[in-house]
Amino acid sequence: MLQIHHGFLTQFSTLFKQWKERYLVLTVEGSLRVCRDAESPPDQVVALQWNCEAIVEGREILDLPRLPPGGRRDCCFALILPQEKFLLLLADSPEDSADAFKTSLFKKKSKSNKSM
């Protein structure tokens, strides 16, 4: 599995209403793998090319849950998924927030536009 980007981000659990650190891997194939740590198998895999409808930055999220200590709205972003689901993530800095995911989404859209 070739990786474009990998590292730790904090994910909001809608089930438990709390933030948890997760290890994310963005693959060349356009999948986002969400793991407990760098050695664990993924708990969730999102095929960005098919299942990510949009990326929304923290400043655009109206009902953002309470952030953990040190968390900033401009470091938060959400991947909007089908069926009114989402993946809410928090990076350490604004530079690390949505950049890699926006790049992947842009590549996905440009490839799908070329195939039409």
C-alpha positions, 0 to 999 in steps of 0.5 A: 500500500503506497501512502501519500500522507500519514500521521496522527489526528484527533477524531470526534466519536459521535457515538461517545461524544469525545475526541480520540487520537487516531492514526490516519493513512491516505493512500495513493489509491485514494483511501483514508484508513483510520487506525488506533495507532500506526501498527493497528489494522484500520477501524474504518476505511473511506474510499475518498474517490467514491464516498467523500462528497466534500471537505468542510473547514472548521470555520464553516461548521456551525455546530462544532462540538466542544474541542479538546484542550488546545484544539482550535477551530481553524485546525478542524475539518470534516469529510462529508460522507453519503447518508448524512454521515461525516468524519470530524478531524482535528489537526495540531496546526492549521497547516496540517488540517485539510491540505492533504485531503483537499489535494486528494479530493482535487485529484479524485475530481480531476480524474473523474472529470477526465473520464467523462 
